[in-house]
Amino acid sequence: MQKTILKSAAVAALTLAAAPAFAVGYEPLTSSGSTVLLSCAGTESNPNPTRNECRVFGNLPTGRFAGTLAGRQGLWRLVRSNVGQPLIANGTRIGTLDDRVWQRNNSNEYVFGMRVSVENRLWTPPSGVCTDTTPAYFEINDMFRNGFAAITGLDIAYRQGTAEEGAWLVGRTAQGLNQYAGSPDGLSPARNNDLVDFRTDVNFEDPDGTSVFNSSYMMVAATLPNGVSDNPSTGAVRIYQGGEEGQCLFSVTASGYTPR
């Protein structure tokens, strides 16, 4: 009897070890108060001890048929898609942006998802804006999307593949890495509820030695009485280099879908 119990316990332990450490899932963002940023993966210097915080696993429908959506209940269909949008830094294409929106059945529940991929190209920081104009790889430290000023209940998550950088910190602010007191570990940049910022670290050849070419899908779930814009809005997405290794602070804007 004792051997059977021990054997069963060992099998259970192996099963648990083999199973993925599933995420807490979507987390709500605050729209008031002094703590603006939510600690998901934390920061590279101070990782979050709760593994997979804000992370979701699963499918992202890309066709016209409804299917399951990572981290959400029910059936979802892709209703907006703008993939492969060039990201241009001072005249050089440094990567692409994929922007998608999913809708649950025919409800007013939507999820915005954006992902960036950087390419093997050096860009030249502009003189007069950047002190060092030596050609370098563009590093993405923050991914912002706007249009949420009138929306109070926002939930966020990131869906990470096998070779994609996750979301370190997430919050409703226009200030990224090295733009506020207490950065990079501080959680209280100036609040701006129009935007959602995802802190990440994407670089084709990162000086810190941990090069990751693609971001996760950075996802914002919202209930939208008036739905989503029919077409991408100019400047709705901002991709920001925050000088983690001393680079010039520089932003690239792109089009993205927004709430109506």
Secondary structure, DSSP 8 states (H G I E B T S, - for coil): -HHHHHHHHHHHHHHHHHS-------EE--SSSS--EEESSB-SSSB-SSTTTTEE-S----SSS-B--TT-SS-EEEEEEEEEEEEEETTEEEEEEEEEEEEETTSSEEEEEEEEEE-S--B---TTT-S----B---EEEEEEE--TT----EEEEE--TTEE--SEEESBS--TTSSTTTTT-S---B-TTEEEEEEEEBTT-TTS--B-EE-EEEEEEE-TT-B-SS-EEEEEEEEE--TTS---EEEEEEE--B-
